[in-house]
Amino acid sequence: MPKPSDIGMPLFDRLVDGELREDAPQPGDRDHPLSVSDAIQLAQRALKARIGTIWIEGEAVQVKRAASGHVYFCLQDGRDGRLNAVLWRADAARLRFALEEGQHLLCRGELGIYPAAGKLQFYAKAIEPAGIGAEALALEQLKRALAAEGLFDPARKRPLPRLPRRIGVVTSRSGAAVHDIVRVVHRRFPVPILVADAQVQGAAAPEQIVAALEAIVRHPVDVVIVGRGGGSAADLAAFNDERVVRAIAACPVPVISAVGHEVDVTLADLAADCRAATPSQAGELAVPVRDELVDALVKLERRLARELIVRVRDERQRIDRWTAAAQRAIATAVATRRRDLAELQRRVELHHPRARLERHRGEVRQLEAAAAAAFDRRRTAAGRDLAELAARLDALSPLRTLDRGYAIARAGDRVITDARSVAPGDGIGVVLARGRLDCTVEHVHEPEEDREPEPA
């Protein structure tokens, strides 16, 4: 029996428009079985011959971007149908928008069999959003991306200068926009205008607008107007270009965007510090009206003069009040200082040596008088005490006793009070009331109580 590969391949050559010739044997019968690869290839050829290129509409899910650049995803609908799909790198590079989850897509391509898994797969060649154009979707995606970076954040908007010294304009020198801007500015408040010429539509417009912006800010300008006259969406495409939007956001001076008419809003309008509906309105936003400014200055001058008069009057009254208050304060301070000075003088006089000497003299006199009085009192008291003591002493004096006939016997300095303290032959002195006797003891008589009793 021949090998399946030997039988299967010739059968493919007999396919005509996806069907076998009548004289060809039926592939895949029991006698002519196909290999798996042959069966897949047969199905591939049948799909290509019978179906070919088709359009499929569905929602994109499970979107994956491989490092090779290929994009793998699934298409599904509301009836639980799901189909694996792939977009090769070359075809993915031509997409004008980014494939994202949940997008409703319209895809052109061919059905095929993925050999490694034997599953039906859709090989997409071109993809566009269903219900919205690719350009519109790409613009919306770019808008979301730039907004996420903060390029449209109102917090980063800068105020326009009140009176610019020079205005920069980036637009086509031959267009009507530059003439409208110059006319309005010169009518309102003539200031120098520097124009940087650039194409404002076409493929080269974005690059030229960016270059013009970079060139014009190298000159001393206080504000830049970027814009053009009205036009279709295609005419305004340059102002939706990412390069232009980023250049406007990075401009070192405030930018007024004047693109199209009032109903047209571009990404450049969103990135600019201020949006004008028309170039003429941009000129109005850039400078004030000179006559109105002069009138306002005159009114301010008059108002200032009135306020100065009122202020001077108020200040004079305030000065008068301050002067009166200062005079009162000075008088109070002077009186206080005078009282303090008088007190100091009194204290100085109290502490002057002469005053202190007088006080000390008075104190000495008082002390002397007190001492004299105390001395007299002490002397009188002492006299009385002395007289009393003299009287008592006199009463106790042995002389008084001697006057009454008594005598004092002495042995040297010792008073003899006991007869036994002397012996016969001792010399003693006898003191009388008048005079002294020197005597010799002849006999000693003992006291009666010391004598031995006589025998009975």
C-alpha positions in Angstrom: 0.0 0.0 0.0 1.5 3.4 -1.0 2.4 5.9 1.7 -0.2 8.6 2.4 2.2 11.3 1.4 2.8 9.7 -1.9 -1.0 9.5 -2.6 -2.1 12.8 -1.1 0.1 15.3 -3.0 -0.9 14.2 -6.5 -4.5 14.5 -5.4 -4.0 18.2 -4.8 -2.9 18.6 -8.4 -6.3 17.2 -9.5 -8.2 19.9 -7.7 -10.0 22.3 -10.0 -11.6 25.3 -8.3 -11.6 23.4 -5.0 -13.2 20.3 -6.4 -11.7 17.0 -7.7 -11.9 16.1 -11.3 -14.4 13.4 -12.0 -11.7 11.0 -13.0 -9.7 11.6 -9.8 -10.1 9.2 -6.9 -11.8 10.6 -3.8 -9.0 11.8 -1.4 -9.1 10.5 2.1 -11.0 7.3 1.4 -10.0 4.1 3.1 -7.8 3.1 0.3 -6.2 6.5 -0.1 -5.9 8.0 3.5 -4.4 11.4 3.9 -1.7 12.4 6.3 -2.5 15.1 8.9 -0.4 17.7 7.0 -2.1 16.7 3.7 -5.5 17.1 5.3 -4.6 20.5 6.6 -3.2 21.6 3.3 -6.2 20.2 1.5 -8.4 22.3 3.8 -6.2 25.3 3.2 -6.6 25.0 -0.6 -10.3 24.4 -0.3 -10.7 27.5 1.9 -8.7 29.7 -0.5 -10.4 28.3 -3.6 -14.0 28.4 -2.2 -13.9 31.4 0.1 -10.8 33.5 -0.7 -10.5 37.1 0.6 -13.4 38.1 2.9 -14.3 40.9 5.3 -15.1 39.9 8.9 -16.6 42.2 11.5 -16.2 41.6 15.3 -14.8 42.8 18.6 -11.1 42.5 19.3 -10.1 40.7 22.4 -6.9 39.1 23.8 -4.7 41.5 21.7 -1.0 40.6 22.0 1.9 42.2 20.3 4.9 39.9 19.8 8.5 41.0 19.9 8.6 40.1 16.2 6.1 42.8 15.4 3.2 40.4 14.6 -0.1 41.1 16.3 -2.2 38.2 17.6 -5.9 38.7 18.6 -9.3 37.1 18.6 -12.5 38.4 16.9 -15.8 37.7 18.6 -19.4 38.6 18.2 -22.4 38.6 20.4 -23.4 35.0 19.5 -20.4 33.4 21.3 -18.5 33.1 18.1 -14.8 33.5 18.4 -12.0 33.3 15.8 -8.3 33.4 16.2 -6.6 36.0 14.0 -3.1 37.3 13.2 -1.8 40.4 11.6 1.7 40.0 10.2 4.4 42.7 11.0 4.4 44.3 7.5 0.6 44.7 7.6 0.6 45.9 11.2 3.1 48.6 10.3 0.6 50.1 7.8 -2.2 50.5 10.5 -3.0 54.2 11.2 -4.2 53.4 14.7 -3.3 51.0 17.5 -5.2 47.8 18.0 -6.8 47.8 21.5 -9.0 45.6 23.5 -12.7 46.1 22.9 -12.4 47.8 19.5 -15.1 47.0 17.0 -13.2 46.1 13.8 -13.8 45.5 10.2 -11.0 43.1 9.0 -10.0 42.0 5.5 -8.1 38.8 5.0 -8.3 35.0 4.4 -9.3 32.0 6.4 -6.8 29.3 7.0 -5.7 26.4 9.2 -2.9 26.9 11.7 -1.0 23.7 11.1 0.6 23.4 14.5 -2.8 23.3 16.3 -5.1 22.3 13.4 -7.3 25.3 14.2 -9.2 27.7 12.0 -7.5 31.1 11.9 -8.1 34.4 10.2 -5.1 36.0 8.5 -5.8 39.7 8.4 -4.4 41.9 5.7 -6.1 45.2 6.5 -8.1 46.4 9.5 -10.2 49.5 10.0 -12.6 50.6 12.8 -16.2 49.6 12.2 -18.4 52.6 12.3 -15.6 55.2 12.5 -12.7 56.0 10.1 -9.2 54.9 10.9 -8.0 58.5 10.9 -10.7 59.5 13.4 -9.8 56.6 15.6 -6.1 57.3 15.4 -6.8 60.9 16.2 -8.9 59.9 19.2 -6.1 57.6 20.4 -3.5 60.3 20.1 -5.7 62.7 21.9 -6.1 60.2 24.8 -2.4 59.5 25.0 -1.4 63.2 25.0 -4.1 64.0 27.6 -2.7 61.3 29.8 0.7 63.0 29.6 -0.9 66.2 30.8 -0.3 68.2 27.7 -3.9 69.5 27.8 -4.1 70.0 31.5 -5.6 73.5 32.3 -3.2 73.8 35.2 -0.3 74.2 32.8 -1.9 77.0 30.8 0.0 80.3 31.1 -1.6 83.7 31.1 -1.2 85.9 28.1 1.0 89.1 28.5 -1.1 92.2 29.1 0.9 94.3 26.7 3.4 92.3 24.6 6.4 94.1 23.2 6.5 91.9 20.1 4.2 89.2 18.7 5.3 86.1 16.8 3.1 84.6 14.1 3.6 81.1 12.7 1.5 80.7 9.5 1.7 80.9 5.8 2.9 84.3 4.7 0.7 84.1 1.6 -2.5 83.1 3.5 -5.3 85.3 4.7 -4.7 84.5 8.3 -1.5 86.6 8.6 -3.2 89.6 7.0 -6.2 89.3 9.5 -3.8 89.2 12.4 -1.7 92.2 11.3 -4.8 94.2 10.5 -6.4 93.6 13.9 -3.3 94.2 15.9 -2.4 97.4 14.2 -5.9 98.7 14.6 -6.0 97.9 18.3 -2.5 98.6 19.6 0.3 98.6 17.1 3.2 96.5 18.2 6.0 94.8 16.1 4.9 91.5 14.6 7.5 88.8 13.5 6.2 86.3 11.0 7.7 82.8 10.5 6.5 81.4 7.2 5.4 77.7 7.1 3.0 75.6 5.1 -0.2 75.0 7.0 -1.5 72.0 5.1 -0.1 69.1 3.3 2.4 66.4 4.1 5.2 68.8 4.7 3.2 71.2 6.9 3.9 69.6 10.4 7.6 69.6 9.9 7.6 73.2 8.7 5.3 74.4 11.6 7.6 72.8 14.1 10.7 74.4 12.5 9.0 77.8 12.4 8.1 77.6 16.1 11.6 76.7 17.1 13.0 79.6 14.9 10.6 82.3 16.1 11.3 81.8 19.8 15.0 82.4 19.2 13.9 86.1 18.8 12.5 88.3 21.6 8.8 87.6 21.4 6.3 87.7 24.3 3.5 85.6 22.7 3.2 83.4 19.6 0.1 83.0 17.4 0.0 79.7 15.5 -2.8 79.2 13.0 -4.4 79.3 9.6 -7.8 80.1 8.1 -10.7 77.7 8.0 -10.8 74.5 6.0 -11.9 70.9 5.9 -10.7 68.3 8.4 -8.1 67.2 5.9 -6.8 70.8 5.6 -6.5 71.1 9.4 -4.7 67.7 9.7 -1.3 69.3 10.3 -2.6 70.8 13.6 -3.5 67.4 14.8 0.0 66.1 14.1 1.7 64.9 17.3 4.9 66.8 16.4 3.1 70.1 16.2 1.2 69.5 19.4 4.3 68.7 21.3 6.1 71.7 19.9 3.3 74.0 21.0 3.3 72.5 24.5 7.1 73.0 24.7 7.1 76.6 23.5 8.8 78.8 26.1 6.3 81.7 25.7 2.5 81.6 25.7 0.9 80.3 22.5 -2.5 81.4 21.0 -3.9 78.7 18.7 -6.0 80.1 15.8 -6.9 77.2 13.6 -10.0 77.0 11.5 -13.3 78.3 12.6 -15.2 78.1 15.8 -16.6 74.6 15.2 -13.2 73.1 14.5 -11.2 72.1 17.5 -7.7 70.5 16.9 -5.2 69.0 19.2 -3.1 72.2 18.7 -6.0 74.2 20.2 -6.0 71.9 23.3 -2.3 72.2 23.8 -2.1 75.9 23.3 -2.3 78.3 26.3 -5.3 80.1 24.7 -7.6 79.2 21.8 -9.0 81.7 19.4 -11.8 80.7 17.0 -10.3 82.7 14.2 -7.0 84.5 13.4 -8.8 87.8 13.8 -9.8 86.8 17.3 -6.2 85.8 18.0 -5.1 89.3 17.2 -7.8 90.7 19.6 -6.6 88.3 22.4 -2.9 89.3 21.8 -3.2 93.1 22.4 -5.7 95.4 24.1 -7.3 98.4 22.4 -5.1 101.4 22.8 -7.9 103.9 23.1 -9.6 101.8 25.7 -6.4 101.4 27.6 -5.8 105.2 27.5 -9.4 105.8 28.7 -8.8 103.3 31.5 -5.6 105.0 32.4 -7.3 108.4 32.5 -10.0 107.0 34.8 -7.5 105.4 37.0 -5.5 108.7 37.2 -8.7 110.6 38.3 -9.6 107.9 40.7 -6.0 107.9 42.1 -6.1 111.7 42.5 -9.4 111.5 44.4 -8.1 108.7 46.5 -4.9 110.6 47.2 -6.9 113.7 48.3 -8.9 111.5 50.7 -5.8 109.7 51.8 -3.9 112.9 52.5 -6.8 114.3 54.5 -7.1 111.1 56.4 -3.3 111.1 57.0 -3.4 114.7 58.2 -6.1 113.8 60.7 -4.2 110.8 61.7 -1.0 112.9 62.1 -2.9 115.4 64.3 -4.1 112.6 66.5 -0.7 111.1 66.7 0.8 114.5 67.5 -1.7 115.2 70.3 -1.2 111.7 71.6 2.6 112.2 71.4 2.4 115.5 73.3 0.3 113.9 76.0 2.7 111.0 76.2 5.7 113.4 76.4 4.1 115.5 79.1 3.2 112.4 81.1 6.7 111.1 80.6 8.3 114.4 81.7 6.1 114.5 84.8 7.0 111.0 85.6 10.7 111.7 85.0 10.4 114.8 87.3 8.9 112.7 90.1 11.5 110.1 89.6 14.2 112.8 89.7 12.8 114.3 92.9 12.7 110.9 94.5 16.3 110.3 93.4 17.4 113.7 94.8 15.7 112.9 98.1 17.4 109.5 98.2 20.7 111.1 97.3 20.3 113.7 100.0 19.5 111.0 102.5 22.7 109.2 101.5 24.9 112.3 101.3 27.8 112.2 103.8 26.8 115.4 105.5 23.3 114.1 106.0 24.6 110.8 107.2 27.1 112.6 109.5 24.3 114.7 111.0 22.2 111.6 111.5 25.1 109.8 113.2 25.8 112.9 115.4 22.2 112.8 116.5 22.4 109.1 117.1 25.7 109.7 119.1 24.1 112.4 121.2 21.1 110.1 121.8 23.5 107.3 122.7 25.5 109.6 125.0 22.4 110.8 126.7 21.2 107.3 127.1 24.6 106.2 128.4 24.8 109.1 130.8 21.3 108.3 132.1 22.1 104.7 132.3 25.4 105.5 134.1 23.6 107.7 136.6 21.0 105.0 137.2 23.7 102.4 137.5 25.8 104.7 139.8 22.8 105.4 142.0 21.9 101.8 142.2 25.5 100.9 142.8 25.7 103.4 145.5 22.7 102.0 147.2 24.0 98.5 146.7 27.4 99.6 148.0 25.9 101.2 151.1 23.8 98.2 151.7 26.8 95.9 151.3 28.9 98.2 153.5 26.2 98.1 156.1 26.0 94.3 155.8 29.8 94.1 155.7 30.1 96.4 158.7 27.6 94.3 160.5 29.7 91.2 159.8 33.1 92.8 160.3 35.1 91.3 163.2 36.0 94.8 164.1 32.5 95.2 165.3 33.0 92.1 167.4 36.3 93.5 168.7 34.6 96.7 169.7 32.4 94.6 172.0 35.5 93.3 173.9 36.3 90.3 171.8 39.9 89.5 170.5 41.3 87.4 167.6 44.1 85.1 168.2 46.4 84.4 165.3 49.3 82.1 164.8 51.1 83.8 161.9 48.5 84.2 159.2 46.2 81.6 160.7 43.3 82.4 163.0 43.4 80.2 166.1 39.9 78.8 166.6 40.9 75.6 168.5 43.2 75.7 171.6 44.5 72.3 170.7 46.1 73.9 167.5 48.8 75.5 169.7 51.1 74.2 172.3 52.6 75.8 175.4 55.5 78.0 174.5 54.0 78.9 171.1 54.0 82.6 170.2 50.6 84.0 169.1 49.3 87.4 168.3 46.1 88.8 169.8 44.3 91.4 167.8 42.2 93.8 169.8 39.7 96.5 168.8 42.6 98.9 169.3 46.0 97.5 168.8 47.7 94.0 168.9 49.3 91.9 171.6 52.2 89.4 171.2 51.8 86.6 173.7 53.4 83.3 174.6 51.2 80.3 175.4 51.8 79.0 178.8 49.1 76.5 179.2 46.5 74.9 176.8 43.0 74.2 178.1 41.1 71.6 176.1 37.4 71.9 175.5 35.2 70.4 178.1 33.7 67.9 175.7 37.2 66.5 174.9 38.3 66.0 178.5 38.3 62.4 179.9 36.0 62.0 182.8 37.6 61.8 186.2 37.5 58.5 188.1 34.7 58.2 190.6 
